[in-house]
Amino acid sequence: MAQNLQTGLRLRPVDLAREHGLSTQAVRNYEDAGILPAADRTPAGYRAYTPRHARALRAFLALVPGHGHQRAAAILRAVHDGAVGEAFRLIDASHAELLEDRSTLRAVEDALRDLDGAPRDRTADRRSPPQDSSIGTDTFIGPLAARLGIRPATLRTWERAGLVRPRRDPQTGYRLYDAAAQRDARLTHQLRRGGYLLEQIVPLVERVRHAGGLEPLRATLDEWHGRLTDRGRALLAGAAALDAYLRAEQTGLADQSDVTAPPAAAPPA
């Protein structure tokens, strides 16, 4: 058999699979997808894995929780293609997405804090009166725009973007904003003042609608924080595993203690 240059230890697919509770077919599929480096073959055509493949599999599985399966696979393929810079670019993209998610969460929290009180226009000469006293009363586009310190045309733009959903007065056909529509307009207004684009605000308003209002949404913020924290820790763990694999690749490490299963005869591929 032409042995891997990094080690003379032969491992079966089951030896790699057992450590992670995978099927042997999954291990073969990972090799076929370029997630694992290509394995040597015995004269009979059986796959012969090595500690190098075990390290690659650990790195991939450590990357998945933070980056997702598709991007983690792309990272390992880039490494095996010798495009380490591309692998780092993909990692940077995941961190940038996490930072954007944190910024989004902060924007929602800031908007909710503003809505707790009496939101005002930032222009000193155009202070609006408190809105809470009328939030439960249906209103037309003009009074709502005046309270927010915006033009009616802006509310119509938000409506076309799906951010505000007024109904029509059955007698006049005018737009009529109920409590939920006013809430969505106020939240949109706060986020727009924070510099968010309409397409960025749409999913946030949808989250409020799905939660059933602002109060239920507040109850989900801690869970949202927890998910972001978990993803941040997963990105760190994945980076550590990938770094260990890259260091081993650079040094040609042949550490047989790196595997948990003993060598055995290779089964049919």
C-alpha positions in Angstrom: 0.0 0.0 0.0 1.2 3.5 -0.7 1.1 4.9 2.8 0.4 8.6 3.7 3.6 10.5 4.1 2.5 11.9 7.4 2.1 8.5 9.2 2.3 4.8 8.7 -0.9 4.2 10.8 -3.8 2.8 8.8 -7.4 3.6 10.0 -10.7 2.2 8.7 -13.7 4.4 8.0 -15.3 3.0 11.2 -12.3 4.1 13.3 -13.0 7.8 12.3 -16.8 7.4 12.5 -16.9 5.8 15.9 -15.3 8.8 17.6 -18.1 11.1 16.5 -21.1 8.8 16.3 -21.1 9.0 12.5 -21.8 6.3 9.9 -18.9 5.0 7.9 -20.8 6.2 4.8 -20.8 9.7 6.2 -17.0 9.5 6.5 -16.7 8.3 2.9 -19.0 11.1 1.8 -16.9 13.7 3.5 -13.9 12.5 1.7 -15.7 12.5 -1.7 -16.8 16.1 -0.9 -13.2 17.2 -0.3 -13.9 17.8 3.4 -11.3 15.2 4.2 -8.1 14.9 2.1 -8.1 12.0 -0.4 -7.2 8.7 1.2 -4.6 6.3 0.0 -5.9 2.9 -1.3 -4.7 -0.6 -0.6 -3.9 -2.8 -3.7 -7.5 -4.2 -3.2 -8.9 -0.7 -3.5 -9.8 -0.2 0.2 -9.6 3.2 1.8 -6.8 3.7 4.3 -7.2 6.7 6.5 -4.6 8.2 8.9 -4.4 10.5 11.9 -4.4 13.3 9.4 -7.9 12.4 8.3 -9.0 12.2 11.9 -7.7 15.7 12.5 -9.5 17.0 9.4 -12.7 15.4 10.5 -12.5 16.9 14.0 -11.8 20.3 12.5 -14.8 20.1 10.2 -17.2 19.0 12.9 -15.9 21.7 15.2 -16.5 24.3 12.5 -20.1 23.3 11.7 -21.9 24.7 14.8 -20.5 28.2 14.2 -20.4 28.3 10.4 -23.0 25.8 9.3 -22.4 22.7 7.2 -22.0 24.4 3.8 -19.5 27.0 4.9 -17.5 24.6 7.1 -17.2 22.3 4.1 -16.1 25.1 1.9 -13.4 26.1 4.5 -11.9 22.6 4.6 -12.1 22.3 0.8 -10.2 25.6 0.5 -7.5 24.3 2.9 -7.1 21.1 0.9 -6.9 23.0 -2.3 -4.0 25.1 -0.9 -6.2 28.2 -0.7 -5.8 29.0 2.9 -6.5 32.7 2.3 -10.0 31.8 0.9 -10.6 29.7 4.0 -9.8 32.7 6.2 -12.1 34.9 4.1 -15.0 32.4 4.7 -14.2 32.5 8.4 -14.2 36.3 8.4 -17.6 36.3 6.7 -19.1 34.3 9.5 -17.7 36.7 12.1 -19.0 39.6 10.1 -22.5 38.1 10.1 -22.3 37.5 13.8 -21.3 41.1 14.4 -24.2 42.3 12.2 -26.6 40.1 14.1 -25.4 41.6 17.4 -25.9 45.1 15.9 -29.4 44.2 14.9 -30.2 42.9 18.4 -28.8 46.1 19.9 -30.9 48.2 17.5 -34.1 46.3 18.5 -33.3 46.8 22.2 -32.6 50.5 21.7 -35.9 50.8 19.8 -37.8 49.1 22.5 -36.3 51.3 25.1 -37.3 54.4 23.1 -40.8 53.1 22.7 -41.1 52.6 26.4 -41.2 56.3 26.9 -42.5 59.2 24.8 -40.5 59.1 21.5 -39.7 62.5 20.1 -38.3 63.8 16.9 -34.6 64.6 17.2 -35.0 68.2 15.8 -35.3 70.5 18.7 -37.9 72.8 17.1 -40.2 69.9 16.1 -40.7 68.1 19.4 -43.7 65.6 19.2 -46.1 65.1 22.1 -46.2 61.8 23.9 -47.7 59.1 21.7 -48.7 56.6 24.3 -51.9 58.4 25.1 -53.3 57.8 21.6 -51.7 54.5 20.7 -54.9 52.5 21.3 -57.0 54.8 19.1 -57.2 54.3 15.3 -55.9 57.2 13.4 -55.4 58.5 9.9 -52.2 59.0 8.0 -51.9 62.7 8.6 -52.1 62.7 12.5 -49.8 59.6 12.7 -47.2 61.2 10.4 -47.4 64.4 12.5 -46.8 62.6 15.7 -43.8 60.8 14.3 -42.4 64.0 12.7 -42.4 62.5 9.2 -44.3 63.1 5.9 -47.3 61.0 5.0 -45.4 59.9 1.9 -42.9 58.2 4.1 -45.6 56.1 5.7 -46.9 55.2 2.3 -43.3 54.1 1.4 -43.1 52.0 4.5 -46.5 50.4 3.6 -45.2 49.4 0.2 -42.2 47.8 1.8 -44.5 45.8 4.1 -43.4 47.5 7.3 -46.8 49.1 8.1 -50.2 47.5 7.3 -53.0 50.0 7.6 -56.6 49.1 6.8 -59.0 51.2 4.8 -61.9 53.2 6.4 -65.0 51.5 4.9 -66.8 54.9 4.4 -64.0 57.1 3.1 -61.4 54.6 1.8 -58.7 56.5 3.8 -55.9 54.6 5.4 -56.7 53.8 9.0 -53.9 52.8 11.4 -54.9 50.7 14.3 -52.7 50.0 17.4 -50.6 47.3 15.7 -50.0 49.5 12.6 -49.0 52.4 14.8 -46.6 50.2 16.8 -45.0 49.0 13.6 -44.6 52.6 12.3 -43.0 53.7 15.6 -40.6 50.8 15.6 -39.7 51.4 11.9 -39.2 55.1 12.7 -36.8 54.3 15.6 -34.8 51.9 13.5 -34.6 54.3 10.5 -33.2 57.0 12.8 -30.6 54.4 13.8 -29.5 54.2 10.2 -31.1 50.9 9.2 -32.3 50.3 5.7 -35.9 49.3 5.0 -34.9 45.8 3.9 -33.0 45.4 7.2 -36.0 46.5 9.2 -38.6 44.2 7.6 -37.5 41.0 9.4 -37.4 42.9 12.7 -41.0 44.1 12.3 -42.0 40.6 11.3 -40.4 39.3 14.5 -42.5 41.7 16.5 -45.7 40.6 14.7 -44.8 37.0 15.1 -44.2 37.5 18.9 -47.6 39.2 19.2 -46.3 42.6 20.2 -43.5 44.4 22.0 -43.9 42.7 25.4 -43.5 39.1 24.1 -40.6 40.3 22.0 -38.8 41.6 25.1 -39.1 38.1 26.6 -37.3 36.6 23.7 -34.3 39.0 23.8 -32.4 37.0 26.4 -32.8 33.9 24.3 -31.6 35.8 21.3 -28.5 36.9 23.3 -27.9 33.3 24.3 -28.0 32.1 20.7 -25.5 34.8 19.7 -23.2 33.9 22.6 -23.4 30.2 21.7 -22.5 30.9 18.1 -19.6 33.1 19.2 -18.2 30.3 21.4 -18.7 27.8 18.5 -16.7 30.1 16.2 -13.9 30.1 18.8 -13.9 26.4 19.2 -14.0 25.9 15.4 -11.0 28.3 15.0 -9.0 26.3 17.6 -9.7 23.0 15.9 -8.8 24.4 12.5 -5.7 26.0 13.8 -4.5 22.7 15.2 -5.2 21.0 11.9 -3.3 23.7 9.9 -0.3 23.5 12.3 -0.2 19.8 11.9 -0.4 20.2 8.1 2.5 22.7 8.1 4.7 20.6 10.3 3.9 17.2 8.7 2.8 15.9 12.1 2.6 12.1 12.4 1.3 11.7 15.9 -0.3 8.3 16.3 -1.7 9.2 19.7 -4.0 11.6 17.8 -6.5 8.8 17.2 -8.7 6.9 19.6 -9.1 3.7 17.7 -6.3 1.1 17.1 -5.1 0.2 13.6 -7.1 -2.6 12.0 -7.4 -4.3 8.7 -9.2 -2.1 6.2 -12.7 -3.2 5.2 -14.2 -3.0 1.7 -14.7 0.6 0.6 
